[in-house]
């Protein structure tokens, strides 16, 4: 089994008691690795862990999966329908690809391996994603991530980062702020317009 601290395989390891994901061969290794892990150490039932699992499986979540609603897949489907990019990707595939790029960068920050693709220069983490989701600020976080990555690495970043902007994609708020569905729909539309103006009308 792999130890995230010394980055070696061991016959016996213990799992992080909070996230139930990272494994360590000793308390010493876990303590040494904590500065890297703490930004991603969320409770085992965290929606962000589930999002990353969907990314790892390379599958767009089903509409019955809470991830579909929580991280913008439902909104992308509603707002952009079957929009297809010049590369032949749908809006949903672009969103999944963007999250997959984030998952890789977050993983590299905890388990840096030489000769990997461009790294995580803005310190993207699972906790940042969770905070953005809870604050209905996913678009702001994704746009910041895209800008930072392209500024640092240019054409070496995942193609989905460019495709997101080329197709002017928007998630909008995903956490209802009103129990009145008519009012909530108006809030979503107004927020979406504001996001479009902020990032695409220039």
Order of alpha helices (4+ residues) and beta strands (2+ residues): beta-beta-alpha-alpha-alpha-alpha-alpha-alpha-alpha-alpha-alpha
